[in-house]
């Protein structure tokens, strides 16, 4: 554990700590963590206690991940999991990064509103003093807009610290003042809406079609098992990427849904035919935002588009006063959700200089090379698209 205090925020002391997650998760700490999540500058379901704690238990049994926190007056004001990584892509290039895994779709730290700059000042100062073998800091999964990134940019510029985005990806994002029906009518072309009405009508001819939305934990255990089985029967099960294909991802899903339900942040949607699940969806409600975590559908009924029909029902999020937006957590260019949600959220990977002058000089050369490669790749892709347009 490392601590330091400095005068800030009404002359009270802000203290930081960096310690193994295995030493942290007492009841008192989790209570502070939950309070932070409910008062943070930017919500991130994947950094909340009910999701991050089981993820660490499942994917970091050796305890390599550390938790960086800042405190003021005994109150937790910032939290981010971090880990050393010897490889950057396929290159042997040691660095420090915020810790993510394949089922965590956002890397924003939890920071209490008003402490954004203090958080980055203390974390970067620690990285300068104790970089270890790391050549730089890498931050993955940060939204390109918001107070957390704005504070990092301001701190880095103020310190003359090299800082740049090395990759951006956009994904579907739901945000509008329109009603669900008005949004649907505006976002989806009339021909597509007609086709979906036809598919829903044909599906109703197959049996009794029902839609259920649940915000509590009633029947959660059975529902969770149904979801895991439904997902595993499809293409994800065939290629081994379904949650139920590995104990670690299955356990994470089960524990995260239980924890989210207990915290009042779980929403489940389901479309059933004669009681049989055709499509199921998990949302995490982290006001003022939300996250569409996982969805599954019965591929035997793919001709009826049950997943799309369920997502149309999911537009009811627009009616909630406590929820202003929903992050799809989907891959860039996802054909299903991109056709329904008109908004986009851009998420980036950022590299930041740390350490002394020599280390920063090495990092500068590495960063310049990566940016040049990215620019060349983008130019080549642009040329390829232009060539395709020119083809008869």
Secondary structure, DSSP 4 states (H G I P E B T S, - for coil): ----EEEETTTEEEEEEEEEGGGT--HHHHHHHHHHHTTBSS--GGGSHHHHHHHHHHH-TT---EEEEEEETTEEEEEEEEEEEEEETTEEEEEEEE---TT----PPEEBTT-HHHHHHHHHHHHHH--TT-S-EEEEEEESSSHHHHHHHHHHHHTT--EEEEEEEEEEEE--SS-HHHHHHHHS-HHHHHHHHHHHHHHHTTS-EEEEEE-S-TTHHHHHHHHHHHHHTSHHHHTT-SGGGSHHHHHHHHHHHHHHHHTT-EEEEEEEETTEEEEEEEEEEETTEEEEEEEEE-GGGGGGTHHHHHHHHHGGGGG-SS--EEE--PPTT-HHHHTT--EEEEEEEEEE--SSHHHHHHHHHHHHHHHHHHHHHHHHHHHHHHHHHH--
